């Protein structure tokens, strides 16, 4: 754990790095990720376990290749927090290409849930989306255990007029914001435990998946837009992709909607498997009586 002085030093370093050329910082993060991948670690084992479960058709060489690329992307994403948390609006605009199938600045946008899938660029995508909306929006987040880091991160993530809401306090706040026509960003593709969840397939493996998103959409009511952040090749920055609203959502069947969410995610993962957040224990919670994977 970082002490108070160590935390101040780390944040100060990130602020300085935010002033440096993006390509230089990105290359440093990439190299650090390569170096850390050479060392046996728990996170490395988690990546390999997830890839073996989701892509059993891959041989060992392909799994090793994707795991190595992913580790570099994951570590690099932490280093690049310097831009995502502290860069100016002008620099964010230069770093992120916004590719949206809807008009994000439309003042008549209906109540909207913005569903972000956890690719390594989700932090950059969320900040850029917040900025592109040109209005007050809500953003759900998982608090850091370090209170000082949590305070700094919340301020940085919300600097473009976002109302940051802890996931533990989210349901009433989300409904309030949606009814006030305030777009809300949230992520629902990680394992948050069995509460408000169902086991639905993710690459053919039963995955504990939130069902609350469709209930929130029905209560508001609200449309759902998926957004994804992509790291561009050759250290060129990021692309924020916002897809058109889902038709017939919510369907009235929360489990079917969760299946749909995972199926859409699978299609996107296949286009850039090295960038999905495999360091997370996606299959941590198992159905009753089933052995754990990790």
BELQUI-V984514 format. One record per residue. N is the residue number from 1. RES is the residue in one letter. SS is DSSP state (a for helix, b for strand, c for the rest). PSI is psi in degrees with one decimal (999 if undefined). OMEGA is omega as a letter, one per 40 degrees, with the letter a starting at -180 (* if undefined). Layout:
N:RES:SS:PSI:OMEGA
N:RES:SS:PSI:OMEGA
This chain:
1:X:c:139.2:i
2:X:c:135.0:i
3:X:c:178.8:a
4:X:a:-44.0:a
5:X:a:-42.9:i
6:X:a:-38.3:i
7:X:a:-45.1:i
8:X:a:-38.8:i
9:X:a:-44.2:a
10:X:a:-44.3:i
11:X:a:-39.0:i
12:X:a:-39.2:i
13:X:a:-42.9:i
14:X:a:-39.3:i
15:X:a:-37.9:i
16:X:a:-43.9:a
17:X:a:-29.6:i
18:X:c:-18.8:i
19:X:c:-9.6:a
20:X:c:162.9:i
21:X:c:136.6:a
22:X:a:-45.2:a
23:X:a:-38.0:a
24:X:a:-47.2:a
25:X:a:-41.4:a
26:X:a:-40.9:i
27:X:a:-38.1:i
28:X:a:-46.5:i
29:X:a:-38.7:i
30:X:a:-46.1:i
31:X:a:-39.0:i
32:X:a:-40.0:i
33:X:a:-41.8:i
34:X:a:-44.2:a
35:X:a:-45.9:a
36:X:a:-27.2:i
37:X:a:-22.9:i
38:X:c:-12.7:a
39:X:c:126.6:i
40:X:c:135.7:a
41:X:c:163.7:i
42:X:a:-42.1:a
43:X:a:-37.3:i
44:X:a:-41.0:i
45:X:a:-37.4:i
46:X:a:-44.0:i
47:X:a:-48.9:a
48:X:a:-38.0:i
49:X:a:-46.8:i
50:X:a:-43.5:a
51:X:a:-36.9:i
52:X:a:-37.3:i
53:X:a:-41.6:a
54:X:a:-25.4:a
55:X:c:63.4:a
56:X:c:-18.9:a
57:X:c:-13.9:i
58:X:c:147.4:i
59:X:c:173.2:a
60:X:a:-35.9:a
61:X:a:-42.1:i
62:X:a:-39.5:i
63:X:a:-40.6:i
64:X:a:-40.6:a
65:X:a:-48.1:a
66:X:a:-38.9:i
67:X:a:-43.4:i
68:X:a:-44.4:i
69:X:a:-41.2:a
70:X:a:-43.0:a
71:X:a:-40.6:i
72:X:a:-41.6:i
73:X:a:-42.3:a
74:X:a:-48.0:i
75:X:a:-41.4:i
76:X:a:-37.2:a
77:X:a:-33.1:i
78:X:a:-42.1:i
79:X:a:-39.0:a
80:X:c:1.7:i
81:X:a:-24.2:i
82:X:a:-41.7:i
83:X:a:-43.2:a
84:X:a:-29.9:a
85:X:a:-30.5:a
86:X:a:-6.6:a
87:X:c:153.6:i
88:X:c:164.6:i
89:X:a:-38.8:a
90:X:a:-41.2:a
91:X:a:-38.2:i
92:X:a:-43.4:i
93:X:a:-35.7:i
94:X:a:-31.8:a
95:X:a:-25.8:a
96:X:b:120.3:i
97:X:b:123.4:i
98:X:b:118.2:a
99:X:b:94.6:a
100:X:b:137.6:i
101:X:c:1.2:i
102:X:c:160.2:i
103:X:c:103.3:a
104:X:c:-23.9:a
105:X:c:8.4:a
106:X:c:117.0:a
107:X:c:-17.1:a
108:X:c:18.3:i
109:X:c:130.1:i
110:X:c:170.6:i
111:X:c:130.4:a
112:X:b:129.5:i
113:X:b:125.5:i
114:X:b:105.4:a
115:X:b:112.8:a
116:X:b:123.2:i
117:X:c:148.8:a
118:X:c:74.6:i
119:X:b:166.5:a
120:X:c:-20.2:a
121:X:c:18.6:a
122:X:a:-33.3:a
123:X:a:-46.3:i
124:X:a:-41.1:a
125:X:a:-40.7:a
126:X:a:-43.9:i
127:X:a:-43.9:i
128:X:a:-38.9:i
129:X:a:-44.7:i
130:X:a:-45.3:a
131:X:a:-39.8:a
132:X:a:-24.7:a
133:X:a:-25.7:i
134:X:c:34.1:i
135:X:c:170.0:i
136:X:c:131.7:i
137:X:b:166.2:i
138:X:b:150.5:i
139:X:b:118.0:i
140:X:b:143.4:a
141:X:b:157.7:i
142:X:c:114.3:a
143:X:c:147.5:i
144:X:c:150.2:i
145:X:c:-30.0:i
146:X:c:115.2:a
147:X:a:-36.8:i
148:X:a:-43.0:i
149:X:a:-39.6:i
150:X:a:-41.4:i
151:X:a:-45.5:a
152:X:a:-44.4:a
153:X:a:-41.8:a
154:X:a:-42.2:i
155:X:a:-43.6:a
156:X:a:-43.7:a
157:X:a:-28.1:a
158:X:c:12.2:a
159:X:c:-14.6:i
160:X:c:41.7:i
161:X:c:40.4:i
162:X:b:140.7:i
163:X:b:108.1:a
164:X:b:129.0:a
165:X:b:124.3:i
166:X:b:140.6:i
167:X:a:-29.5:a
168:X:a:-17.8:a
169:X:a:26.6:a
170:X:a:-36.4:a
171:X:a:-55.9:a
172:X:a:-39.1:a
173:X:a:-41.4:i
174:X:a:-45.9:i
175:X:a:-41.7:i
176:X:a:-46.7:a
177:X:a:-43.0:a
178:X:a:-40.5:i
179:X:a:-21.4:i
180:X:c:12.3:i
181:X:c:37.5:i
182:X:c:112.8:i
183:X:c:145.9:a
184:X:b:126.3:i
185:X:b:133.2:i
186:X:b:162.6:i
187:X:c:138.0:a
188:X:c:15.5:a
189:X:c:24.5:i
190:X:c:169.3:a
191:X:c:103.8:a
192:X:c:14.3:i
193:X:c:172.3:a
194:X:c:-18.9:a
195:X:c:132.0:a
196:X:c:34.3:a
197:X:b:166.3:i
198:X:b:156.3:i
199:X:b:110.5:i
200:X:b:157.0:a
201:X:b:139.4:i
202:X:b:108.0:a
203:X:c:39.7:i
204:X:c:-3.0:a
205:X:b:129.0:i
206:X:b:123.2:a
207:X:b:132.2:i
208:X:b:111.6:a
209:X:b:132.9:a
210:X:b:137.6:i
211:X:c:-1.1:a
212:X:a:-22.5:a
213:X:a:-45.8:a
214:X:a:-32.6:i
215:X:a:-39.2:i
216:X:a:-41.7:i
217:X:a:-37.0:a
218:X:a:-36.5:a
219:X:a:-37.5:a
220:X:a:-54.8:e
221:X:c:162.7:a
222:X:c:152.7:i
223:X:b:161.9:i
224:X:b:127.8:i
225:X:b:129.8:i
226:X:b:138.1:i
227:X:b:148.1:a
228:X:b:138.5:i
229:X:b:134.4:i
230:X:b:133.9:i
231:X:b:122.7:a
232:X:c:151.7:i
233:X:a:163.4:i
234:X:a:29.9:i
235:X:a:43.4:a
236:X:c:1.1:a
237:X:c:-141.4:a
238:X:b:162.3:i
239:X:b:128.7:i
240:X:b:115.8:i
241:X:b:123.0:i
242:X:b:123.3:a
243:X:c:162.2:a
244:X:c:160.2:a
245:X:c:144.6:i
246:X:c:133.4:i
247:X:c:150.6:i
248:X:c:42.8:i
249:X:c:134.0:e
250:X:c:155.5:a
251:X:c:-15.2:a
252:X:c:-8.0:i
253:X:c:101.2:a
254:X:a:-37.7:a
255:X:a:-41.3:i
256:X:a:-37.4:i
257:X:a:-36.5:i
258:X:a:-38.7:i
259:X:a:-43.0:i
260:X:a:-42.0:i
261:X:a:-44.2:i
262:X:a:-36.0:i
263:X:a:-42.0:i
264:X:a:-42.4:i
265:X:a:-43.3:i
266:X:a:-44.1:a
267:X:a:-39.2:a
268:X:a:-40.5:i
269:X:a:-39.7:a
270:X:a:-23.8:i
271:X:a:-22.6:i
272:X:c:66.9:a
273:X:a:-26.0:a
274:X:a:-13.8:a
275:X:a:-4.8:i
276:X:b:155.8:a
277:X:c:73.0:a
278:X:c:-12.7:i
279:X:c:-8.9:i
280:X:c:144.3:i
281:X:c:78.6:a
282:X:c:-27.8:a
283:X:c:33.6:a
284:X:c:-47.9:i
285:X:c:126.3:a
286:X:c:154.1:i
287:X:c:152.8:a
288:X:c:130.3:i
289:X:c:-6.2:a
290:X:c:136.3:a
291:X:c:151.5:i
292:X:c:159.7:a
293:X:c:-22.2:a
294:X:c:999:*
